Amino acid sequence: MSKFGLFVKFKVQEGELDTMVEILLEAAESMKNLDECEIYLVNTSENEHNSVFVYEVWSNETAHQASLTLEATQTLIKRAKQIITGMERICTLNTRGGKGISPTSY
């Protein structure tokens, strides 16, 4: 059975990259308590100075959607909205396994 994976790009206002990284790392920290969230990685690019990329793997899409309704998540979304200039879901993935994913879960 495949997992639900996402690769998302957040574009932010000039000079706000570090703030966005901080917000998303707080989100990653809050996901540590959710067994359904297996991977939540925050990345920046040398080529896109105002973009932050997030790679996530969830047990299923329903678990991901439920995480967006959590109070902690809603608080972080409100903070981030002030500096986001665009968002792109680069792709939705069917994560099949590999390093970082429990072999009994796929």
Secondary structure, 3 states (H helix, E strand, C coil): CCEEEEEEEEEECCCCHHHHHHHHHHHHHHHCCCCCEEEEEEEECCCCCCEEEEEEEECCHHHHHHHCCCHHHHHHHHHHHCCEEEEEEEEEEEECCCCCCCHHHC
